Amino acid sequence: TEIYTLSLHDALPISFDLSRKETLQIASGILWTAFIFSGILGLNRSFLYEKEDGALEGLLLTPVDRGALFFSKLLSNFCVLFAFEIFLLPFFILFFNLNVFSHIHILLFVMVLGTLGFVSVGTLFSAVAVHTRMREIMLPLLLLPVSVPVLVGAVEATSCIIMNTEWEIMRLWIQRLFFIDVIYCTASFLLFEYVITE
């Protein structure tokens, strides 16, 4: 019988040898993947402490509009996630050796739009998942498929900035992302009252 040996050289590679252009093409996807996973971890705890301490029932009994509760949670979730993004962005620019300083204001605007759309539906589904036993699993299952339009728009707009694409294409993706945000924020606001009272 023949004996086969497998050396480390024959093993599957755990790194990729990419050109500069290929690295720039996937950079925006890597950046938003980091944002998404950190956002899911934060959104999982959005209503957790209120639910465990019974404070959520107290909030629902107060004569306050449910929309105010939604926007307060939306704002807190947005601030936490955006603060993490601002912390991560310089390391991302440094490690990928990006030259985006001439368009940094546009990149920050895209980050605001992408984060707002993601957090708006994330806050809504966090209110749904907090009432379930497996909330850590339920939230990503509900959130990720619905947030695909936001993430596609954010990734494409960020990629246009990184690749220094012409302004017309960049503006088109930013406009799409803006309109998706308007739809998602409005729908989440209207549905929140029915979700939180169930």
Secondary structure, DSSP 8 states (H G I E B T S, - for coil): -------TTTS--SS----HHHHHHHHHHHHHHHHHHHHHHHHHTTTHHHHHHTHHHHHHHSS--HHHHHHHHHHHHHHHHHHHHHHHHHHHHHHHT---GGGHHHHHHHHHHHHHHHHHHHHHHHHHHTTSTTHHHHHHHHHHHHTHHHHHHHHHHHHHHHTT--HHHHHHHHHHHHHHHHHHHHHHHHHHHHHHT-
